[in-house]
């Protein structure tokens, strides 16, 4: 398995797609991504059909992480929202996620119930309370290779300067990377990259508050992790809506024949040939009378 900490040491930016289920994770790995991110937004949407508005908890996050991590051999970093409680809750969550196979977490400083970082109406807890949670996460991990990303949403409520100060404090506390969520311009992104001496996350959401910028330019600004958390979810939603509209309208999907994978291609993706081979192996091992 590739080591996430070593990937962060590379001179190249680490571009990470968001996934929310095992099949999406397998596709991301097959395409060639070195790591992936379990999105809380996508988990809430696909498990419950509900927005990223504080509806999922530790149980849903851990269960989904276990399924995704089992499906792939590359590092999975998990959106852990606020940690779903106090410092002790965060400690327990890290223990369970690491046991489930996760290679790291994002931990944010919003008040609960949280909401997507690009939505309105966010509030943040005090820096003192967040430091307690972050310290608990750091203490809880068993492996030094387990990465902890400290996220602050203070840009929306207290301004960019406060968010930058929080990010600096989070690095001092021991975060492996820091994340100022939802800067609103290229100038703000440049300021973050200039003032914070730490591995940095850029969050690229189609239609979000932050401008979409290429990984090459973001890397020059000082960002190490380039996250695209919702691209897969939005693309799948677009494709699903279109093919279902066509099916409803015409009664068939022949118009989309060239825009879907074939039966055999999908079976290869989920490794059907491997399991057929296993099946034959065990059939041969039967005790014959």
C-alpha positions as CSV (number, residue, x, y, z in Angstrom):
1,X,0.0,0.0,0.0
2,X,1.2,3.5,-0.8
3,X,2.0,5.6,2.2
4,X,0.1,8.9,2.4
5,X,2.8,10.6,4.4
6,X,5.4,9.8,1.8
7,X,3.0,11.0,-0.9
8,X,2.8,14.4,0.8
9,X,6.6,14.7,0.7
10,X,6.6,14.6,-3.1
11,X,7.4,17.8,-5.0
12,X,4.2,17.2,-7.1
13,X,0.8,18.2,-5.8
14,X,-1.3,15.3,-4.6
15,X,-4.6,15.5,-6.5
16,X,-7.3,13.6,-4.6
17,X,-10.8,12.8,-5.8
18,X,-13.8,12.4,-3.4
19,X,-15.5,9.1,-3.3
20,X,-18.5,7.9,-1.3
21,X,-18.9,4.2,-2.0
22,X,-16.8,1.1,-2.8
23,X,-17.4,1.1,-6.5
24,X,-16.4,4.7,-6.9
25,X,-13.2,4.0,-4.9
26,X,-12.4,1.1,-7.2
27,X,-12.8,3.3,-10.2
28,X,-10.6,6.0,-8.8
29,X,-7.9,3.4,-8.1
30,X,-8.2,1.8,-11.5
31,X,-7.8,5.2,-13.2
32,X,-4.6,5.7,-11.3
33,X,-5.1,8.0,-8.3
34,X,-2.6,7.5,-5.5
35,X,-5.1,8.4,-2.8
36,X,-8.8,9.3,-2.3
37,X,-11.0,11.1,0.1
38,X,-14.2,9.8,1.6
39,X,-16.6,12.8,1.4
40,X,-19.1,13.4,4.2
41,X,-21.2,15.4,1.7
42,X,-21.4,12.4,-0.6
43,X,-22.0,10.0,2.2
44,X,-25.0,12.0,3.5
45,X,-26.4,12.4,0.0
46,X,-26.0,8.7,-1.0
47,X,-26.9,7.0,2.3
48,X,-29.9,9.2,3.2
49,X,-30.6,11.4,0.1
50,X,-30.0,14.4,2.5
51,X,-27.7,17.4,2.5
52,X,-24.4,17.8,4.3
53,X,-26.2,19.4,7.2
54,X,-25.2,17.3,10.3
55,X,-27.3,14.3,9.5
56,X,-24.6,11.6,9.5
57,X,-22.7,10.6,12.6
58,X,-19.8,8.4,13.6
59,X,-21.5,5.2,12.8
60,X,-22.2,6.1,9.2
61,X,-18.8,7.5,8.7
62,X,-17.0,4.5,10.1
63,X,-19.1,1.9,8.3
64,X,-18.7,3.7,5.0
65,X,-14.9,3.9,5.6
66,X,-14.7,0.2,6.3
67,X,-16.4,-0.6,3.0
68,X,-14.3,1.8,1.0
69,X,-11.0,0.9,2.5
70,X,-11.6,-2.8,2.0
71,X,-12.2,-2.2,-1.7
72,X,-8.9,-0.5,-2.5
73,X,-5.2,-0.7,-1.8
74,X,-4.4,3.0,-1.9
75,X,-4.7,5.4,1.1
76,X,-8.2,6.7,2.0
77,X,-8.5,9.9,4.0
78,X,-11.9,10.3,5.7
79,X,-14.0,13.4,6.2
80,X,-14.7,13.1,9.9
81,X,-16.7,16.4,10.2
82,X,-16.3,17.8,13.7
83,X,-15.5,14.4,15.3
84,X,-19.2,14.0,16.5
85,X,-18.7,15.2,20.0
86,X,-15.9,16.3,22.4
87,X,-12.2,15.4,22.5
88,X,-13.0,11.9,23.8
89,X,-15.4,11.3,20.9
90,X,-12.6,12.3,18.5
91,X,-10.2,10.0,20.2
92,X,-12.6,7.0,19.8
93,X,-13.4,8.0,16.2
94,X,-9.7,8.0,15.2
95,X,-9.2,4.6,16.9
96,X,-12.1,3.1,14.9
97,X,-11.2,4.7,11.6
98,X,-7.6,3.6,11.8
99,X,-8.8,0.1,12.6
100,X,-11.2,0.2,9.6
101,X,-8.2,0.9,7.4
102,X,-8.3,4.6,6.9
103,X,-5.0,6.4,6.3
104,X,-6.1,9.8,7.8
105,X,-8.8,12.2,8.6
106,X,-10.0,15.7,8.1
107,X,-11.2,17.3,11.3
108,X,-13.0,20.6,11.3
109,X,-13.8,23.4,13.9
110,X,-17.5,24.0,13.1
111,X,-20.1,23.9,15.8
112,X,-22.5,21.0,15.6
113,X,-24.7,20.4,13.6
114,X,-22.2,21.2,10.9
115,X,-22.9,22.0,7.3
116,X,-21.0,21.9,4.0
117,X,-18.1,24.4,4.1
118,X,-19.5,26.2,1.1
119,X,-22.9,26.7,2.6
120,X,-24.1,29.8,4.5
121,X,-24.8,29.9,8.2
122,X,-21.7,28.2,9.6
123,X,-20.4,28.8,13.1
124,X,-17.1,27.7,14.6
125,X,-16.1,26.6,18.1
126,X,-13.3,28.4,20.1
127,X,-9.7,27.7,19.1
128,X,-9.2,26.3,22.6
129,X,-11.9,23.7,22.2
130,X,-10.7,22.7,18.8
131,X,-7.1,22.3,20.0
132,X,-8.4,19.8,22.6
133,X,-10.0,17.8,19.8
134,X,-7.0,18.0,17.6
135,X,-4.7,16.9,20.4
136,X,-7.0,13.9,21.1
137,X,-6.8,12.9,17.4
138,X,-3.1,13.1,17.4
139,X,-2.8,11.0,20.6
140,X,-5.3,8.4,19.4
141,X,-3.5,7.3,16.2
142,X,-1.4,4.2,16.4
143,X,0.7,4.7,13.3
144,X,2.8,7.8,12.5
145,X,1.7,7.3,8.9
146,X,-1.9,8.2,9.9
147,X,-2.4,11.7,8.6
148,X,-4.5,14.4,10.5
149,X,-5.6,17.4,8.5
150,X,-6.9,20.3,10.6
151,X,-9.6,22.3,8.9
152,X,-10.9,25.7,9.9
153,X,-14.2,27.2,8.7
154,X,-13.4,30.6,10.4
155,X,-13.0,32.4,7.0
156,X,-16.8,32.7,6.7
157,X,-17.5,33.8,10.3
158,X,-14.4,35.6,11.5
159,X,-12.5,36.6,8.4
160,X,-9.4,35.4,6.5
161,X,-6.8,36.6,9.0
162,X,-8.5,34.7,11.9
163,X,-8.6,31.6,9.7
164,X,-4.9,31.9,8.9
165,X,-4.1,32.3,12.6
166,X,-6.1,29.2,13.5
167,X,-4.4,27.2,10.8
168,X,-1.0,28.3,12.1
169,X,-2.0,27.2,15.7
170,X,-3.2,23.9,14.4
171,X,0.1,23.2,12.8
172,X,1.8,24.1,16.1
173,X,-0.5,21.6,17.9
174,X,0.7,18.9,15.6
175,X,-1.5,18.7,12.5
176,X,0.1,17.1,9.5
177,X,-1.6,19.5,7.1
178,X,-3.9,22.4,7.5
179,X,-7.0,23.5,5.5
180,X,-8.6,26.9,5.4
181,X,-12.0,26.2,3.9
182,X,-13.8,28.4,1.4
183,X,-11.4,31.3,0.5
184,X,-13.3,33.5,-2.0
185,X,-10.6,34.6,-4.4
186,X,-7.3,33.8,-6.0
187,X,-5.8,36.6,-3.9
188,X,-7.0,34.9,-0.7
189,X,-5.6,31.6,-1.9
190,X,-2.2,33.4,-2.5
191,X,-2.3,34.9,1.0
192,X,-2.9,31.5,2.6
193,X,0.0,30.0,0.7
194,X,2.3,32.8,1.5
195,X,1.5,33.1,5.2
196,X,1.2,29.5,6.3
197,X,4.3,27.3,6.4
198,X,2.7,23.9,6.4
199,X,1.3,21.4,4.0
200,X,-1.9,23.0,2.6
201,X,-5.2,21.8,1.3
202,X,-7.1,23.4,-1.6
203,X,-10.7,22.4,-1.9
204,X,-12.1,22.6,-5.5
205,X,-15.9,22.3,-5.6
206,X,-17.7,22.9,-8.9
207,X,-20.0,25.9,-8.2
208,X,-18.5,26.4,-4.7
209,X,-17.2,29.6,-3.1
210,X,-13.5,29.1,-4.1
211,X,-12.4,29.6,-7.7
212,X,-11.4,26.5,-9.6
213,X,-7.7,26.6,-10.2
214,X,-5.4,24.1,-11.9
215,X,-3.2,21.8,-9.7
216,X,-0.1,23.3,-11.3
217,X,-1.0,26.9,-10.3
218,X,-2.2,25.8,-6.8
219,X,1.1,24.0,-6.3
220,X,3.0,27.2,-7.1
221,X,0.9,29.0,-4.6
222,X,2.0,26.5,-1.9
223,X,-0.8,24.0,-1.8
224,X,0.1,20.3,-1.5
225,X,-3.2,18.5,-1.5
226,X,-5.7,19.4,-4.3
227,X,-9.0,18.0,-3.3
228,X,-12.0,17.5,-5.7
229,X,-14.5,16.1,-3.2
230,X,-17.7,16.3,-5.2
231,X,-16.8,15.9,-8.8
232,X,-17.7,12.2,-8.9
233,X,-21.0,12.8,-7.1
234,X,-22.0,15.6,-9.4
235,X,-20.9,13.7,-12.5
236,X,-22.8,10.6,-11.5
237,X,-25.9,12.6,-10.6
238,X,-25.8,14.3,-14.0
239,X,-25.4,11.0,-15.9
240,X,-28.1,9.3,-13.8
241,X,-30.6,12.2,-14.4
242,X,-30.0,12.2,-18.1
243,X,-30.3,8.4,-18.7
244,X,-33.4,8.2,-16.5
245,X,-35.1,11.1,-18.3
246,X,-34.4,9.4,-21.6
247,X,-35.8,6.1,-20.3
248,X,-38.9,7.9,-19.0
249,X,-39.4,9.8,-22.3
250,X,-38.7,7.0,-24.8
251,X,-39.0,3.7,-22.9
252,X,-35.4,2.7,-23.8
253,X,-31.8,3.8,-23.3
254,X,-30.3,3.0,-26.7
255,X,-29.4,6.7,-27.2
256,X,-26.9,6.3,-24.4
257,X,-25.4,3.0,-25.5
258,X,-22.0,4.6,-26.2
259,X,-22.1,6.5,-22.9
260,X,-22.3,3.6,-20.5
261,X,-19.8,0.8,-19.7
262,X,-20.7,-2.6,-21.0
263,X,-21.8,-5.6,-19.0
264,X,-18.3,-7.2,-19.4
265,X,-16.4,-4.0,-18.6
266,X,-18.3,-3.6,-15.4
267,X,-17.8,-7.2,-14.4
268,X,-14.1,-6.7,-14.9
269,X,-14.1,-3.6,-12.7
270,X,-15.7,-5.6,-9.8
271,X,-13.1,-8.4,-10.4
272,X,-15.6,-11.1,-11.5
273,X,-12.8,-13.1,-13.2
274,X,-10.9,-13.3,-10.0
275,X,-13.8,-14.7,-8.1
276,X,-14.6,-17.2,-10.8
277,X,-11.1,-18.4,-10.6
278,X,-11.4,-18.7,-6.8
279,X,-14.7,-20.6,-7.2
280,X,-13.1,-23.2,-9.5
281,X,-10.2,-23.6,-7.1
282,X,-12.5,-24.4,-4.2
283,X,-14.6,-26.7,-6.3
284,X,-11.5,-28.7,-7.1
285,X,-10.7,-28.9,-3.3
286,X,-14.0,-30.7,-2.5
287,X,-13.6,-34.0,-0.7
288,X,-14.6,-36.6,-3.2
289,X,-16.4,-39.7,-2.0
